[in-house]
Amino acid sequence: MHPSIPRIAIVGAGPGGLMLARLLHLSGIQAIVFEREESPLVRPQGGTLDLHEDSGLLAVRRAGLEAEFLRIARYEDQGSRLLNKSGRVLFEDADASEGNRPEVDRTALRDMLLASLPPECVQWGCALREVRPQDDGRWNLAFANGEAGPFDLVVGADGAWSRVRPLLSPYKPQYSGLTFIEFGIDDVDRSHPAVAQLVGRGKLDVQGDGKLIIAQRNGNAHIRGYAIFRVPADWAAKRFDFASPAAVRSALLAEFAGYDDAITDLFRASNDQFVARPIYALPVGHCWASRRGLTLLGDAAHVMSPFGGEGVNAALRDAAELAALLAGEGDWAGAVAAYETQMSERVVEAAEGSAEAAAVQLSHIGEALMLELLHQHRAGAA
């Protein structure tokens, strides 16, 4: 390899890590992605997300994947509805198919990115244990099943609980005070038409009694939902018996007693896959002193609450900016330092917005805030 081109390892095969690998590949820079999961089919990658024009969609265009993205994007599912607990509509944007924030399932997005890479680019079943410095300034990666290296640059794209981050920053994500109980509804259009109509073509929010339900249409007639509570971090484990889906369903119905039956039918229609998801975030403005051969992107660098939908978009923008700087002329280490400065400044606004939204959710102004966010979203999509 030419001495001006670093040997690069990317830890984590999420959207940000895979997008970085794709963009580097287009520039003639080879990188290896190490992923702890045993294969792409081990588990679904989560629900749906919307890509934004100046971040996620920008990265897709730079990656030359517009045609592939259009095949999986759901422009017809950009609608939003806000109800109170009695079912009264407070806000509705039912026909948002002309908006510029198309929905895409996370699994479909990952599959698209994987298909754009050489088969040998991603190494599966590599759970990172340690990043070890070498005497020459390079780095080795130690996994449960062996080692790889040395690498000139290691990019931590390994999520909120990154194994790379501690080498750069002492900060750990902190609990936001919010816990999501995730549930899913299968084959909703055929099996639960009333629920399908309630959710509509996009996202439904229901506020009341200091609690929140979010339900969102995914591809393949699936709805993914969240019952959201402001509670201590260990509350869900004490409140719900996750070994018994029927018990979880009954407990959710009890928690949302007083909500209209048409709304709580979301729980009655759900499948048996309930998961507790406490929400964590890094401090707004999180940054670190540049260290040669190491950097972070996505949630490893700036995990934030999901309110605002900025997380994956920020990760894809990170990948686009880092790849462009590494492909440019000059010192690659200087390119990484420039990326870190630009990235830490760029994500402040999104992190602030997400933190503020999380702080006031389920408060006495939660309903008003949700209305404001929905109006802003509609204005941004116009």
BELPE-V653473 format. One line per field, one symbol per residue. psi: psi as a letter, one per 20 degrees, with the letter a starting at -180 (. if undefined). A space follows every 50 residues. Layout:
# BELPE-V653473
psi: ???
This chain:
# BELPE-V653473
psi: qphioqppppoplaggghgggghgghjjopqpppphqhrijgqqjabqqp pqgjeghgggghikkgghghhiqnhiljrqqpqriijpphqpmhnkijrk mqqppgghggggggiiqqhihporknophqopqrhjiaqqpprhjarqaq qhppookkahlpihgiihqiqqqqpiipppoqrqpqlhhghmhhgghghb mcppppqqkkrpppppparkkqpprpppqorqhjgghhhpniinhhhggg hghghkpiqqhhgiighhiqajnpppnqpqqqqpjprrppppjqrqrbhh hlprqioikighghghhgggggggghirqaphhhgghgggggghghiggg hgggggghhiqjaijgghggggghhggghhi.
